Amino acid sequence: MTITEDTKASANPTKAFFVRMITRDISLEDCILDLIDNSIDGAWRSEGSRPIGLALDGDLSAYTIDITASPTQFTITDNCGGMSLNDAVEYAFSFGRRPQEEADEYSIGVYGIGMKRAVFKLGTDIRIRSTFADNDGTRQSFAVPISVEKWLESDDPPWDFDLEEDEQLAENGVRIDANILTSSAANAFSNPAFLQNLSRTIARDYSLHLSQGLSILLNGKKIAGWQIELLASEEYVPVRISYEDKENDDEVSIEIIGGMSAPPPEDSDPEEDERGDRRDGWYVVCNGRIVLAADKTEVSGWGSDDWPQWHRQYSGFLGIILFSASNAAALPLTTTKRSIDSSSEVYRRSKPHMREISKSWINYTNQKKQSLDEAKAKEAQTTPVSIRSITENKKVTLPSFTARPVERVANINYSVPLKDLKLLAKAFGRISMSYRDVGIKSFEYSLDDLVGED
């Protein structure tokens, strides 16, 4: 080959590269959540898009998202208004959002790849159907059949998908059928644990939408949303603050709520963790969807700057920060919507507020150790309140305790064969006795036998 002025090094992408790239670093579960996001965006578009904050009303009781997942097929159907033919032709099937595309206000979609990524992750024979009402109310329907193997046969442009007329769905909405599943999807949908975890994730991440009446069904079973509550009394008052910020030129509304969701443990011994701390930590919500849950890492500040690392002593703390923006690009989202873009300025500026709330809880758990009985009595007076009913309060209110003189104590830590410990627990009358109680009982027995009342 001879180099001439027309000789160029080809940089054209291939379809296979796009499919591998956009599906590689996202889980099947997150792809299904992407499809739910699209349905919810449709529901809010039908209702009139608006900020999705705790203080704002919204009724989504007319909308249902129905998911069926089996080892041979996946279907998601909604009655959330449908995708218009113009949107399908111009935007919905493009790889990435075009500059001229007008994004839905207060949506959760930023990059314009969610539906394509999901269908490629789910199957190789896909049919996307939509029924919608045009401007004069006339119902129209179309379908987009996608045979992935056939579509991949040629990399020559254009990379379009065919559209065809279709029968109307029962209600205006979208239906997606994956008729031939990928092996990873088939394996996941044959695993009850995957489906159970998917149901739990939907209940948690869409709890705000579900509390506004939205119905989501998985394999015929309606999912109940997580009721987010904090404990409150005259002496325990959760913080609730709100303020406005900007990311570049886009307005972002921020609400922060935090406080005690459960009394902190009396002992930091992991064996004593009966409640577990899976729900403790910080939650980040973007336009109504939880994108970071129960975080106890540097992402939400723990273990960074002058903020200590999470310790089981801090269990019982729950904080929620909600970002709401008309332009989803202003939200501190990652492309998978499963974490936070730590470089986001609006998120970085929110962290001092989060730190102050966390520090108040840390101080409380330190003080509690000095006045355990008094703290337990006060904690017993609290009652659960929904985060929606918590009123504005600039600082979290927690009782203070005066350290009382206590007898000096020594901690004993040693290991013994488990079978011997079980035998000793049985001899003490209860084989299910905790390791800690076996140790204390053993010490008290020896003290009484060898030392007596002296």
CORPEKA-V46305 format. One line per field, one symbol per residue. ss: DSSP state (H for helix, E for strand, C for the rest). phi: phi as a letter, one per 30 degrees, with the letter a starting at -180 (. if undefined). burial: # if it has 24 or more other C-alpha atoms within 12 Angstrom, else .. Layout:
ss->???
phi->???
burial->???
This chain:
ss->CCCCCCCCCCCCCCHHHHHHHHHHCCCHHHHHHHHHHHHHHHHHHHHCCCCCCCCCCCCCCCCEEEEEECCCCEEEEECCCCCCHHHHHHHHCCCCCCCCCCCCCCCCCCCCCHHHHHHHHHEEEEEEEEEEECCCCCEEEEEEEEEHHHHCCCCCCCCCCCCEECCCCCCCEEEEEEEEECHHHHHHHCCHHHHHHHHHHHHHHCHHHHCCCCEEEECCEECCCCCCEEEECCCCECEEEEEEEEECCEEEEEEEEEEECCCCCCCCCHHHCCCCCCCCEEEEEECCEEEEEEECCHHHCCCCCCCCCCCHHHCCEEEEEEEECCCHHHCCECCCCCCECCCCHHHHHHHHHHHHHHHHHHHHHHHHCCCHHHHHHHHCCCEEEEHHHCCCECCCECCCCCCCCCCCCCCCCCCCCHHHHHHHHHHCCCCCCCHHHHHHHHHHHHHHHHHCCC
phi->.cdbdcdbddbddcddddddddcdcbddeddddeddedddeddddddjeadccddcdabcddcbcccbbbdcabbbbbbcjicddddddcbdcddjddeddddddhdcdccibeddddddddacbbbccbbbcddciddbbabbdbcddddddbcdddcdcdcbdbddddbdlbbbccdbdddddddddcceddddddddddeddcdddddcjecbcbhicdcdddddbbdbadccbddbbbacbbchccdbcbbbbalccaedddbcdedddddibdcdjccccchjcdcbbhdbcdecjdibhccddebdedejdbbbbccbbdcdddddccddhbacdddddddedddedddddddddddddddeddbdddddddddddbdbdddcddeadbdcbdcbcdcebddbbccbacbedddddddddddjaddededdddddddddddddccidd
burial->..............#...#..##..#####################..######...#.#.########################..#..####.#......###############################.....##########..#.........#.......#.############..##.##....##..##.###################...###..#####...#######..###....###############..........#.##################..####....#.#################################....##..##.#################..#..#..##..#.#.###.##...#####.....................#..##........######...............
